[in-house]
Amino acid sequence: MGLFRSPGPARYHWYMAFEVVLQDRQVEVVDGADAFVQEGPMTSFFVLGDGRRTIDSWSTRVASVRTGAILLVRRVG
């Protein structure tokens, strides 16, 4: 499995990232994400809008992974 990266532009912050450990013990790093949420069968990672603390219409999706493939999500940085 692996991450499905958004084709849109992304803003990256050097100190924000999540490690996603998949069922097969493969570790993927999602750089630049501030938050994540389950959306149906997918878990999506977002950069929040300026000054925002929640995922809203100003958030940018940077990556998604099939929720059933996730063993662990850990914030790093």
C-alpha positions as CSV (number, residue, x, y, z in Angstrom):
1,M,0.0,0.0,0.0
2,G,1.3,3.5,0.2
3,L,0.2,7.1,0.4
4,F,-1.9,8.8,-2.3
5,R,-0.4,12.3,-2.6
6,S,-2.6,15.2,-3.5
7,P,-1.7,16.6,-6.9
8,G,-2.5,20.1,-5.7
9,P,0.0,22.6,-4.3
10,A,1.1,22.1,-0.7
11,R,2.6,24.3,1.9
12,Y,5.3,22.6,3.9
13,H,6.3,23.4,7.5
14,W,9.7,21.8,8.4
15,Y,8.5,20.9,11.9
16,M,5.2,19.3,11.1
17,A,4.9,15.6,10.1
18,F,3.2,12.3,10.8
19,E,4.7,8.8,10.7
20,V,2.2,6.3,9.4
21,V,3.0,2.7,10.2
22,L,1.2,0.4,7.8
23,Q,0.0,-3.2,8.5
24,D,3.1,-4.6,6.7
25,R,5.3,-2.5,9.1
26,Q,6.3,-0.1,6.3
27,V,6.7,3.4,7.6
28,E,5.6,6.4,5.5
29,V,6.2,10.0,6.6
30,V,3.7,12.7,5.7
31,D,5.7,16.0,5.8
32,G,3.8,19.3,6.2
33,A,0.6,17.9,7.6
34,D,-0.9,19.6,10.7
35,A,-3.9,17.3,11.2
36,F,-5.6,14.1,10.0
37,V,-9.1,12.7,9.9
38,Q,-10.9,9.6,8.7
39,E,-13.0,10.2,5.6
40,G,-14.9,7.0,4.8
41,P,-12.4,4.3,3.9
42,M,-9.5,6.7,3.7
43,T,-7.5,8.7,6.3
44,S,-6.5,12.1,5.0
45,F,-3.8,14.4,6.2
46,F,-4.2,18.2,5.9
47,V,-2.3,21.5,6.2
48,L,-4.6,23.8,8.1
49,G,-5.4,27.3,6.9
50,D,-3.5,30.3,8.3
51,G,-4.4,30.8,12.0
52,R,-6.8,27.8,11.9
53,R,-6.8,25.0,14.6
54,T,-9.3,22.7,12.9
55,I,-9.8,21.1,9.4
56,D,-12.1,23.4,7.5
57,S,-12.6,24.8,4.0
58,W,-9.2,26.5,4.1
59,S,-7.4,23.3,4.8
60,T,-5.3,21.6,2.0
61,R,-5.2,17.8,1.7
62,V,-1.6,16.7,1.3
63,A,-2.0,12.9,1.4
64,S,-4.4,10.0,2.0
65,V,-4.0,6.4,2.9
66,R,-6.5,3.5,3.1
67,T,-7.6,3.4,6.8
68,G,-7.6,-0.4,6.9
69,A,-3.9,-0.5,6.0
70,I,-2.9,1.7,9.0
71,L,-1.5,0.2,12.1
72,L,-0.3,3.4,13.8
73,V,-0.2,7.2,13.2
74,R,2.4,9.1,15.2
75,R,3.0,12.9,15.2
76,V,6.7,13.8,14.8
77,G,8.7,17.0,14.7
